[in-house]
């Protein structure tokens, strides 16, 4: 799981909380201060073309949050940001939340815990095997709550690439 935009700002703030507090709702506690200072980010997302998967098609958006590499359904203590994601299907769930006012975004936040945010018009959810994400100004990218790099990024997934033995 990873994110850019508001998601990255919340993760950055949560990481500065004491470990005991972070484990007990640190992500939710970090929402309000992050939301207060955050401004939407202009992004271009490039996805494989339906006709030719080797060609990336770009679209521009002004987004508040992008979870660009979700292959599991939840993160951050149970938030179901990508409720349709499956670990083994070889697809990334991409959730793009378009620009909306901060009050509406604040009200949207609890719906993520139940996966109900997908019914909100400003929320777009889709699957892809890979994507390229670019921003006008470099933005932090977090994966599983940890800083990994800055944009631009290219993210991909391989189906059944990790073999796991379980009882």
C-alpha positions in Angstrom: 0.0 0.0 0.0 1.3 3.4 -0.8 0.1 6.9 -1.3 0.8 10.4 -2.6 -0.8 13.7 -1.6 -2.8 14.0 1.5 -2.2 10.3 2.3 1.5 10.9 2.3 1.2 13.9 4.5 -0.9 12.0 7.1 1.6 9.2 7.1 4.5 11.6 7.6 2.7 13.2 10.6 1.7 9.9 12.1 5.3 8.7 11.9 6.3 11.5 14.3 3.8 10.4 17.0 5.0 8.1 19.8 4.8 4.5 18.8 2.1 3.6 21.4 -0.1 6.5 20.1 0.6 5.7 16.4 -0.6 2.1 17.0 -3.8 3.4 18.6 -5.3 5.6 15.9 -2.2 7.7 14.9 -3.3 7.9 11.3 -6.8 9.2 12.2 -5.3 11.6 14.8 -3.0 13.0 12.1 -5.8 13.7 9.7 -7.0 17.1 11.0 -3.6 18.8 11.1 -2.6 17.4 7.7 -5.9 18.4 6.2 -5.6 21.9 7.6 -2.4 22.7 5.7 -2.8 20.5 2.7 -3.4 21.8 -0.8 -4.5 19.5 -3.8 -1.7 18.3 -6.0 -1.8 18.4 -9.8 -0.9 15.0 -11.1 -0.7 13.1 -14.3 -1.4 9.4 -14.2 -0.2 7.2 -17.1 -1.8 3.8 -17.5 -1.5 1.0 -20.1 -3.6 1.5 -23.1 -6.4 -1.1 -23.6 -5.5 -1.6 -27.3 -1.7 -1.8 -26.6 -0.6 -2.5 -23.0 3.0 -1.5 -23.9 1.8 2.1 -24.5 0.9 4.3 -21.5 -2.0 6.8 -21.8 -1.8 9.9 -19.7 -4.5 11.8 -18.0 -4.2 14.9 -15.8 -6.1 15.5 -12.6 -6.0 17.7 -9.5 -6.2 15.1 -6.7 -6.2 15.2 -3.0 -5.0 11.7 -2.4 -3.9 8.8 -4.6 -3.3 5.4 -3.3 -1.4 4.1 -6.3 -0.1 0.7 -5.3 -2.7 -1.0 -3.2 -2.6 -4.8 -3.5 -4.3 -5.4 -0.2 -7.7 -4.2 0.8 -6.8 -2.2 4.0 -4.1 -0.2 5.7 -3.5 2.3 8.5 -5.2 0.2 11.2 -8.1 -1.1 9.1 -9.0 1.6 6.6 -10.5 -0.2 3.6 -9.0 2.1 0.9 -9.1 -0.6 -1.7 -11.8 -3.0 -0.6 -11.8 -5.0 -3.9 -8.0 -5.6 -3.8 -6.6 -9.1 -3.8 -3.1 -10.0 -2.9 -2.6 -12.6 -5.6 -4.5 -11.2 -8.6 -1.6 -9.4 -10.3 -3.5 -6.1 -10.3 -3.0 -2.9 -8.4 -6.1 -1.1 -7.0 -5.9 2.6 -7.7 -8.0 5.0 -5.7 -8.1 8.6 -6.8 -9.9 11.1 -4.7 -10.4 14.3 -6.7 -10.3 17.7 -5.3 -13.1 18.5 -2.9 -13.5 21.0 0.0 -11.8 20.2 3.2 -15.0 19.7 5.2 -16.4 17.2 2.7 -13.0 15.4 2.7 -13.0 15.3 6.5 -16.5 13.8 6.4 -15.4 11.3 3.8 -12.6 10.0 6.0 -14.7 7.6 8.2 -16.3 6.0 5.2 -12.9 4.7 4.2 -12.9 2.4 7.3 -15.9 0.5 5.8 -15.0 0.8 2.1 -18.0 3.0 1.4 -16.0 5.8 -0.1 -16.2 4.2 -3.5 -19.8 5.4 -3.9 -18.8 9.1 -3.6 -18.7 10.9 -7.0 -15.2 12.4 -6.4 -13.8 8.9 -5.8 -12.5 6.9 -8.7 -11.3 3.3 -8.2 -9.8 1.1 -10.9 -7.3 -1.7 -11.5 -4.1 -1.8 -13.5 -0.9 -3.8 -13.7 1.3 -0.7 -13.7 1.2 3.0 -13.7 3.4 6.1 -13.9 2.6 9.0 -11.6 4.0 12.5 -12.1 3.5 15.8 -10.3 4.4 19.4 -11.1 6.5 19.6 -7.9 8.1 16.5 -6.4 5.8 14.9 -3.8 6.7 12.4 -1.1 5.6 8.8 -1.7 4.8 6.5 1.3 4.4 2.8 1.2 3.0 1.0 4.3 3.4 4.2 6.2 7.1 4.6 5.4 8.7 7.2 3.1 10.1 5.5 0.0 10.8 8.2 -2.6 9.5 11.3 -4.3 7.5 11.6 -7.5 7.8 10.8 -10.4 7.3 7.1 -9.8 6.5 4.0 -11.8 4.7 1.2 -10.0 4.0 -2.3 -11.2 3.0 -5.7 -9.9 3.7 -9.2 -10.9 1.1 -12.0 -10.4 2.1 -14.8 -8.1 5.7 -13.5 -7.8 6.1 -14.5 -4.2 5.6 -18.1 -3.1 4.5 -18.5 0.5 4.2 -21.7 2.5 1.4 -21.7 5.0 0.0 -24.5 7.2 
